[in-house]
Amino acid sequence: MFSLLSSYLVFLGVIDSVDGEFMSVEINGSESLISVVSIHNFPCDVYEGKQFIFQNINGKHKIICLK
């Protein structure tokens, strides 16, 4: 018998600050996580307050830009 297990996580994120080539982002789930990310790894416009959705589906990450 074949069993299919999938993992699907969605988090809301916001850019807290931008400093040159790097930015500080806050990702909110059951707890908040703050991380430093290269602006070159981010597919959206980069500015303070920009909101995005971070998805993790079966280990594959995706960022969706919000307006």
C-alpha positions as CSV (number, residue, x, y, z in Angstrom):
1,M,0.0,0.0,0.0
2,F,1.3,3.5,-0.9
3,S,1.0,6.3,1.7
4,L,1.5,9.9,0.7
5,L,2.5,12.4,3.4
6,S,2.9,16.0,2.5
7,S,4.1,19.0,4.5
8,Y,2.7,22.5,3.8
9,L,3.7,25.5,5.9
10,V,2.8,29.2,5.3
11,F,4.2,32.2,7.1
12,L,3.7,35.9,6.8
13,G,6.9,38.0,6.6
14,V,7.9,41.7,6.6
15,I,11.1,43.5,5.8
16,D,12.2,45.3,9.0
17,S,15.3,47.1,7.7
18,V,17.5,47.3,4.6
19,D,21.3,47.9,4.9
20,G,23.2,47.8,1.6
21,E,23.1,44.3,0.2
22,F,21.3,42.8,3.2
23,M,18.0,43.1,4.9
24,S,16.5,42.1,8.2
25,V,13.2,40.2,7.9
26,E,10.7,39.0,10.4
27,I,8.7,35.8,9.7
28,N,5.7,35.2,11.9
29,G,4.4,31.7,12.6
30,S,3.6,30.3,16.0
31,E,6.7,32.3,17.1
32,S,8.5,35.1,15.3
33,L,11.8,34.6,13.7
34,I,14.2,37.4,12.7
35,S,16.8,36.6,10.0
36,V,19.3,38.5,7.8
37,V,18.8,37.8,4.1
38,S,20.7,39.0,1.0
39,I,18.6,41.3,-1.2
40,H,19.7,39.2,-4.2
41,N,17.8,36.1,-2.9
42,F,14.5,38.0,-2.6
43,P,12.2,38.1,-5.7
44,C,10.2,41.2,-4.6
45,D,10.9,44.9,-4.4
46,V,13.0,45.6,-1.3
47,Y,11.9,48.3,1.1
48,E,11.1,48.5,4.8
49,G,7.6,47.4,5.6
50,K,7.3,45.2,2.4
51,Q,5.1,42.1,3.3
52,F,5.5,38.7,1.7
53,I,4.4,35.1,2.2
54,F,6.9,32.4,2.8
55,Q,5.8,28.9,1.8
56,N,7.5,25.6,2.5
57,I,5.9,22.7,0.6
58,N,7.6,19.4,1.1
59,G,10.9,21.1,1.7
60,K,10.7,23.4,-1.3
61,H,10.7,27.1,-0.4
62,K,8.8,29.9,-2.2
63,I,8.3,33.6,-1.5
64,I,5.2,35.3,-2.7
65,C,5.2,39.1,-2.9
66,L,2.3,41.0,-1.5
67,K,1.3,44.5,-2.6
